[in-house]
Amino acid sequence: MLALNSAQWNIADPAAAPALSSDDVVVNCAAYTNVDGAEAAPADARAVNATGPANVARACAAAGARLIHISTDYVFGGDTDRGPGRPYELDDPADPVNVYGASKLDGERAVAEALPTATVVRTSWVYTGGSGNDFVAVMAGKARAGQAVDVVDDQVGSPTYTGDLVAALLQIVDERPAAPLLHAGNGGEASRFDQARAVYAAVGADPDLVRPVGSGAHPRPAARPSYSALAHGQSEWAGLRPLPPWQDAVARALAGA
Ligand SMILES: NC(=O)c1ccc[n+]([C@@H]2O[C@H](COP(=O)([O-])OP(=O)(O)OC[C@H]3O[C@@H](n4cnc5c(N)ncnc54)[C@H](OP(=O)(O)O)[C@@H]3O)[C@@H](O)[C@H]2O)c1
């Protein structure tokens, strides 16, 4: 396995692709992921999230290599018909509410056009829970320090542990489900408030230190979907094994499992 960084394969540059062979499986995790920054730099976001995947797909097509491309729940916007218990399925229309989501949707379409045999895998609210700066890691740090925290309770999604996501990606590599699009996220749905409370509980801190606030309390440059939970039924019919429930995943991530 080879893990390439942006200096080794700048996907925005069509001439930068390394030599690929028909035995290769490329998993494109590269993206412009600064959701707020993308609002002020849409061309930069598009170069990596839309043009980049097109370049990767063309390089794979030319070499006969397989491609698994990672996309996001932020292609959905949480329209007025959406809410708890109505997660987005593969065939629900996308309606991104920010530049990042729109650029990722363009990337999905570019991959499908350039390499119809590619698999686009949408995931959501990804975390390791380790020493990084993802949501779970940050909340775990505050919990261990006994800090109170205000967390939004009006954004709902499907938190996903990288360990479980990697297992799903490896299953896709090995078993080749014949699907151009899949949803791979931990089961169930949660608000950021729910997720933070679960983190506090998992590290033995008092969940009541987490207080609910509305998104208006934390204005950001980019709008966020109010609801972007992913449904997995159609992906399971296509052969993807369901990922464990999100609560179980948080506990395992923080236990280092
Ligand atoms: N994190 C989430 O909650 C979440 C949710 C849904 C979907 N996703 C998707 O999951 C994938 C991985 O996200 P992540 O959270 O791991 O993002 P991340 O930590 O920001 O990593 C993005 C990576 O993309 C690389 N990159 C940026 N521009 C590049 C370019 N022009 N060419 C090649 N590589 C480039 C960066 O490499 P350098 O460091 O070398 O620049 C970095 O390693 C993305 O497709 C993202 O859209 C993430």
The ligand as a MOL file (V3000), in Angstrom:
LIG
                    3D

  0  0  0     0  0            999 V3000
M  V30 BEGIN CTAB
M  V30 COUNTS 48 52 0 0 0
M  V30 BEGIN ATOM
M  V30 1 N -13.7610 14.8100 8.1200 0
M  V30 2 C -15.0680 14.6240 7.8920 0
M  V30 3 O -15.9010 14.7900 8.7950 0
M  V30 4 C -15.5510 14.1840 6.5470 0
M  V30 5 C -16.9210 13.9760 6.3820 0
M  V30 6 C -17.3870 13.5370 5.1440 0
M  V30 7 C -16.5070 13.3330 4.1020 0
M  V30 8 N -15.1810 13.5930 4.2800 0 CHG=1
M  V30 9 C -14.3060 13.3750 3.1360 0
M  V30 10 O -13.3050 12.4650 3.5360 0
M  V30 11 C -12.0990 12.7390 2.8030 0
M  V30 12 C -10.9400 12.9180 3.7810 0
M  V30 13 O -11.2890 14.0190 4.6260 0
M  V30 14 P -10.3960 14.3700 5.9090 0
M  V30 15 O -11.3290 14.8310 6.9490 0
M  V30 16 O -9.4280 13.2970 6.1880 0 CHG=-1
M  V30 17 O -9.6450 15.6500 5.3580 0
M  V30 18 P -8.2360 16.2850 5.7620 0
M  V30 19 O -7.7940 15.7970 7.0910 0
M  V30 20 O -8.3820 17.7520 5.5320 0
M  V30 21 O -7.2870 15.6700 4.6760 0
M  V30 22 C -7.3990 16.0770 3.3510 0
M  V30 23 C -6.1670 15.6070 2.6420 0
M  V30 24 O -6.2710 16.0740 1.2960 0
M  V30 25 C -4.9680 16.3700 0.8860 0
M  V30 26 N -5.0070 17.3400 -0.2000 0
M  V30 27 C -5.4660 18.6120 -0.1950 0
M  V30 28 N -5.3050 19.1630 -1.4050 0
M  V30 29 C -4.7320 18.2210 -2.1970 0
M  V30 30 C -4.3140 18.1820 -3.5480 0
M  V30 31 N -4.4390 19.2360 -4.3630 0
M  V30 32 N -3.7560 17.0460 -4.0130 0
M  V30 33 C -3.5900 15.9700 -3.2110 0
M  V30 34 N -3.9660 15.9400 -1.9310 0
M  V30 35 C -4.5300 17.0630 -1.4280 0
M  V30 36 C -4.2560 16.9040 2.0800 0
M  V30 37 O -2.8880 16.5830 1.9170 0
M  V30 38 P -1.7140 17.5410 2.4080 0
M  V30 39 O -1.8290 17.5490 3.8960 0
M  V30 40 O -0.4910 16.9020 1.8960 0
M  V30 41 O -2.0240 18.8740 1.8120 0
M  V30 42 C -4.8690 16.1130 3.2190 0
M  V30 43 O -4.0740 15.0120 3.5570 0
M  V30 44 C -12.4060 13.9730 1.9440 0
M  V30 45 O -12.8200 13.5520 0.6750 0
M  V30 46 C -13.5780 14.6140 2.6670 0
M  V30 47 O -14.3650 15.3830 1.7730 0
M  V30 48 C -14.6740 13.9980 5.4850 0
M  V30 END ATOM
M  V30 BEGIN BOND
M  V30 1 1 1 2
M  V30 2 2 2 3
M  V30 3 1 2 4
M  V30 4 1 4 5
M  V30 5 2 4 48
M  V30 6 2 5 6
M  V30 7 1 6 7
M  V30 8 2 7 8
M  V30 9 1 8 9
M  V30 10 1 8 48
M  V30 11 1 9 10
M  V30 12 1 9 46
M  V30 13 1 10 11
M  V30 14 1 11 12
M  V30 15 1 11 44
M  V30 16 1 12 13
M  V30 17 1 13 14
M  V30 18 2 14 15
M  V30 19 1 14 16
M  V30 20 1 14 17
M  V30 21 1 17 18
M  V30 22 2 18 19
M  V30 23 1 18 20
M  V30 24 1 18 21
M  V30 25 1 21 22
M  V30 26 1 22 23
M  V30 27 1 23 24
M  V30 28 1 23 42
M  V30 29 1 24 25
M  V30 30 1 25 26
M  V30 31 1 25 36
M  V30 32 1 26 27
M  V30 33 1 26 35
M  V30 34 2 27 28
M  V30 35 1 28 29
M  V30 36 1 29 30
M  V30 37 2 29 35
M  V30 38 1 30 31
M  V30 39 2 30 32
M  V30 40 1 32 33
M  V30 41 2 33 34
M  V30 42 1 34 35
M  V30 43 1 36 37
M  V30 44 1 36 42
M  V30 45 1 37 38
M  V30 46 2 38 39
M  V30 47 1 38 40
M  V30 48 1 38 41
M  V30 49 1 42 43
M  V30 50 1 44 45
M  V30 51 1 44 46
M  V30 52 1 46 47
M  V30 END BOND
M  V30 END CTAB
M  END
